[in-house]
Amino acid sequence: MAAGEGGAFEALAECCEELVFITDLGMRMLYASTRLERETGFTAADFQFPQADNPFIHREDADHVGAALTAFAQSPLRVSEPIENRFLDRWGRTHRYRSVVTKLDHEGTEALLFVCRKVETPSPDAPDVRQYRALVESADDAIVRLDSGGRFLFANRRTHELLGYSAVELGRLRFDDIVVPRDVLTFTTELAKAVGVPRTARFELRVSAKDGKVLRVHATLTSLGPFGQIGELLAVLRPIADEPK
């Protein structure tokens, strides 16, 4: 993008119904329209890491998105075919986007322009969405979403406070990575029971925070998938207070 064009571009991007952002070739975000924050709770400052470390793209979509972007970057094409993927917002809700990517020069840097249209996603300003956000972020319990293999998809504010891990760090982990070794079998057994089954498992567990502190928690694990089908899981962790000595 040439000097002097930035203001006109940003004005146009803000008027679009689509989400618009620009990244460098390492997928570090250089610019994002304000719609990014309105729809997902994130700003460009939250995406200052390589694409491989992006914990907000749904884990089941990460491989095909990475492959599509790599093939496009290496091709002579200037504009990509539409790419679809699911994206997790700051509150753990799943959004589905269809994106078209364009190669361009951004202030002297090779870059990629993403124009992303939501696909069958509820408005982030709907009352139920606002209530969901308030509930998740004000909860005293750690609330996380896991895929069927136990990998972190989302964690609320309380989870980060209890465990000391950032969203990026948790995005690289599986839940059993934070479970103390002697409790891993308990967790994996309950996980296997919960996947695709309409039941809530309740059990006690010990987990390790980033600083090495071991926390005893009451855990619940609930399948979010349709009956009989593998899906995501919701885990809620409530710390168990130490008994007075």
C-alpha positions as CSV (number, residue, x, y, z in Angstrom):
1,M,0.0,0.0,0.0
2,A,1.6,3.2,-1.1
3,A,2.1,6.2,1.2
4,G,-0.9,8.4,1.3
5,E,-3.3,5.6,0.5
6,G,-3.6,4.3,4.1
7,G,-6.3,6.8,5.2
8,A,-8.5,6.0,2.2
9,F,-8.0,2.3,2.6
10,E,-8.8,2.3,6.4
11,A,-11.9,4.4,5.7
12,L,-13.1,1.9,3.2
13,A,-12.3,-1.1,5.4
14,E,-14.3,0.4,8.3
15,C,-17.3,0.7,6.0
16,C,-17.2,-2.9,4.9
17,E,-19.6,-5.5,6.3
18,E,-16.6,-8.0,6.0
19,L,-13.8,-8.3,8.6
20,V,-10.7,-6.8,7.0
21,F,-7.1,-7.3,8.1
22,I,-3.5,-7.4,6.8
23,T,-0.7,-9.7,7.9
24,D,2.9,-10.2,6.9
25,L,3.9,-13.5,5.3
26,G,4.6,-14.9,8.8
27,M,0.9,-14.2,9.6
28,R,1.7,-11.4,12.2
29,M,-1.2,-9.0,12.0
30,L,-0.2,-5.5,10.7
31,Y,-3.7,-3.9,10.6
32,A,-7.2,-4.9,11.4
33,S,-10.5,-3.1,11.0
34,T,-12.4,-2.4,14.2
35,R,-14.9,-5.1,13.2
36,L,-12.3,-7.7,14.4
37,E,-12.7,-6.5,18.0
38,R,-16.5,-6.1,17.7
39,E,-17.0,-9.6,16.5
40,T,-14.3,-11.5,18.3
41,G,-13.0,-9.4,21.2
42,F,-9.5,-9.4,19.7
43,T,-7.4,-6.6,18.2
44,A,-4.4,-6.7,15.9
45,A,-2.1,-6.5,18.9
46,D,-3.3,-10.0,20.0
47,F,-1.9,-11.6,16.8
48,Q,1.8,-10.8,17.0
49,F,2.9,-14.4,16.6
50,P,3.5,-16.8,13.7
51,Q,0.4,-18.6,12.2
52,A,1.7,-21.9,13.5
53,D,1.2,-20.6,17.1
54,N,-2.3,-19.1,16.5
55,P,-4.5,-20.7,19.2
56,F,-7.7,-19.0,17.9
57,I,-8.1,-20.9,14.6
58,H,-10.0,-24.0,15.4
59,R,-7.6,-26.9,15.8
60,E,-9.5,-29.1,13.4
61,D,-9.1,-26.4,10.7
62,A,-5.5,-25.4,11.3
63,D,-3.9,-27.9,8.9
64,H,-6.0,-27.1,5.9
65,V,-5.8,-23.3,6.4
66,G,-2.1,-23.5,6.7
67,A,-1.8,-25.7,3.6
68,A,-4.1,-23.4,1.6
69,L,-2.2,-20.2,2.6
70,T,1.2,-21.8,1.9
71,A,0.1,-23.0,-1.5
72,F,-1.3,-19.6,-2.3
73,A,1.8,-17.7,-1.2
74,Q,4.0,-19.9,-3.4
75,S,1.7,-19.6,-6.4
76,P,1.7,-16.9,-9.1
77,L,-1.9,-16.0,-8.2
78,R,-2.6,-12.6,-6.8
79,V,-6.0,-13.4,-5.3
80,S,-6.8,-16.7,-3.6
81,E,-9.8,-19.0,-3.9
82,P,-12.2,-18.7,-0.9
83,I,-10.9,-20.4,2.3
84,E,-13.3,-21.4,5.0
85,N,-12.4,-22.0,8.6
86,R,-13.7,-21.8,12.1
87,F,-12.4,-19.2,14.5
88,L,-12.7,-19.0,18.3
89,D,-13.5,-15.6,19.8
90,R,-12.3,-14.3,23.2
91,W,-15.3,-15.8,24.9
92,G,-15.0,-19.3,23.3
93,R,-17.8,-18.9,20.7
94,T,-17.1,-20.5,17.3
95,H,-17.4,-18.3,14.2
96,R,-17.2,-19.6,10.7
97,Y,-15.6,-17.3,8.0
98,R,-15.1,-17.5,4.3
99,S,-12.0,-15.5,3.4
100,V,-10.4,-14.2,0.2
101,V,-6.7,-13.4,0.4
102,T,-4.9,-10.9,-1.8
103,K,-1.2,-10.3,-2.1
104,L,-0.1,-6.7,-1.8
105,D,2.6,-4.3,-0.7
106,H,2.0,-2.8,2.7
107,E,4.3,0.1,3.6
108,G,7.2,-1.6,1.7
109,T,6.5,-5.1,3.1
110,E,5.1,-8.1,1.3
111,A,1.8,-8.7,2.9
112,L,-1.6,-10.5,2.6
113,L,-4.9,-8.8,2.7
114,F,-7.8,-10.9,4.2
115,V,-11.4,-10.0,3.6
116,C,-13.5,-12.3,5.7
117,R,-17.3,-12.8,5.5
118,K,-19.1,-14.6,8.3
119,V,-21.0,-17.7,7.4
120,E,-24.1,-18.4,9.5
121,T,-22.8,-16.7,12.6
122,P,-25.1,-14.9,15.1
123,S,-24.6,-11.2,15.6
124,P,-22.1,-10.5,18.4
125,D,-24.5,-7.7,19.7
126,A,-27.4,-10.1,20.2
127,P,-28.6,-10.2,23.8
128,D,-27.8,-13.9,24.3
129,V,-24.3,-13.3,23.1
130,R,-23.7,-10.4,25.5
131,Q,-25.1,-12.5,28.3
132,Y,-22.9,-15.4,27.4
133,R,-19.8,-13.2,27.4
134,A,-20.7,-11.7,30.8
135,L,-21.2,-15.2,32.3
136,V,-18.0,-16.7,30.9
137,E,-15.8,-13.8,31.9
138,S,-17.3,-13.1,35.3
139,A,-17.3,-16.8,36.5
140,D,-15.2,-17.7,39.4
141,D,-14.6,-21.1,37.9
142,A,-12.1,-21.9,35.2
143,I,-14.0,-22.7,32.0
144,V,-12.3,-24.3,29.0
145,R,-13.3,-25.9,25.7
146,L,-11.4,-28.9,24.5
147,D,-11.4,-30.9,21.2
148,S,-12.0,-34.6,21.4
149,G,-8.3,-35.2,21.8
150,G,-8.1,-32.9,24.9
151,R,-6.4,-29.9,23.1
152,F,-7.3,-26.5,24.4
153,L,-9.6,-24.5,22.1
154,F,-10.6,-21.8,24.6
155,A,-10.0,-20.7,28.2
156,N,-11.7,-17.9,30.1
157,R,-10.1,-15.1,32.2
158,R,-10.3,-17.2,35.4
159,T,-8.4,-20.1,33.8
160,H,-5.5,-17.8,32.9
161,E,-5.5,-16.4,36.5
162,L,-5.4,-19.8,38.1
163,L,-2.9,-21.5,35.8
164,G,-0.7,-18.6,34.7
165,Y,-0.7,-19.6,31.0
166,S,-1.5,-17.1,28.2
167,A,-3.9,-18.0,25.5
168,V,-1.0,-18.7,23.1
169,E,0.7,-21.0,25.6
170,L,-2.5,-23.0,26.3
171,G,-3.1,-23.2,22.5
172,R,0.0,-25.3,22.3
173,L,-1.0,-27.7,25.0
174,R,-3.4,-30.6,25.7
175,F,-5.3,-30.7,28.9
176,D,-3.4,-33.8,30.1
177,D,-0.2,-31.7,29.8
178,I,-1.3,-29.8,32.9
179,V,-2.6,-32.8,34.9
180,V,-0.2,-34.2,37.5
181,P,1.1,-37.6,36.3
182,R,-0.7,-39.7,38.8
183,D,-4.1,-38.2,37.8
184,V,-3.6,-38.5,34.0
185,L,-5.3,-41.9,33.8
186,T,-8.3,-40.5,35.7
187,F,-8.6,-37.6,33.2
188,T,-8.1,-39.7,30.0
189,T,-10.7,-42.2,31.2
190,E,-13.3,-39.6,31.9
191,L,-12.5,-37.9,28.6
192,A,-13.0,-41.1,26.7
193,K,-16.4,-41.6,28.4
194,A,-17.6,-38.1,27.8
195,V,-16.8,-37.8,24.1
196,G,-20.1,-38.0,22.1
197,V,-22.1,-39.0,25.1
198,P,-24.9,-36.7,26.6
199,R,-23.6,-36.9,30.2
200,T,-21.6,-34.8,32.6
201,A,-18.7,-36.4,34.4
202,R,-17.7,-35.1,37.8
203,F,-14.4,-35.9,39.5
204,E,-11.5,-34.5,41.4
205,L,-8.2,-33.7,39.7
206,R,-4.8,-32.2,40.4
207,V,-3.4,-29.8,37.9
208,S,-0.1,-27.9,37.7
209,A,0.0,-24.2,37.2
210,K,2.8,-22.7,35.0
211,D,4.8,-21.8,38.2
212,G,4.7,-25.5,39.3
213,K,2.1,-25.0,42.0
214,V,-0.3,-28.0,42.2
215,L,-4.0,-27.2,42.5
216,R,-6.8,-29.6,43.6
217,V,-10.0,-29.0,41.6
218,H,-13.5,-30.3,41.2
219,A,-13.8,-30.9,37.5
220,T,-16.9,-31.4,35.3
221,L,-16.6,-32.6,31.7
222,T,-19.5,-32.4,29.3
223,S,-19.7,-33.3,25.6
224,L,-20.9,-30.6,23.3
225,G,-21.2,-32.9,20.3
226,P,-24.5,-34.4,19.1
227,F,-25.5,-37.7,20.6
228,G,-23.3,-40.6,19.4
229,Q,-20.9,-38.2,17.5
230,I,-17.5,-37.0,18.5
231,G,-17.5,-33.3,19.3
232,E,-15.9,-30.7,21.5
233,L,-16.1,-30.8,25.3
234,L,-16.7,-28.2,28.0
235,A,-14.6,-28.5,31.2
236,V,-15.2,-26.5,34.3
237,L,-12.7,-26.4,37.1
238,R,-13.4,-25.2,40.6
239,P,-10.5,-25.0,43.0
240,I,-10.8,-26.9,46.3
241,A,-9.8,-24.8,49.2
242,D,-7.0,-26.1,51.4
243,E,-8.2,-27.4,54.7
244,P,-7.2,-25.3,57.7
245,K,-4.2,-26.7,59.5
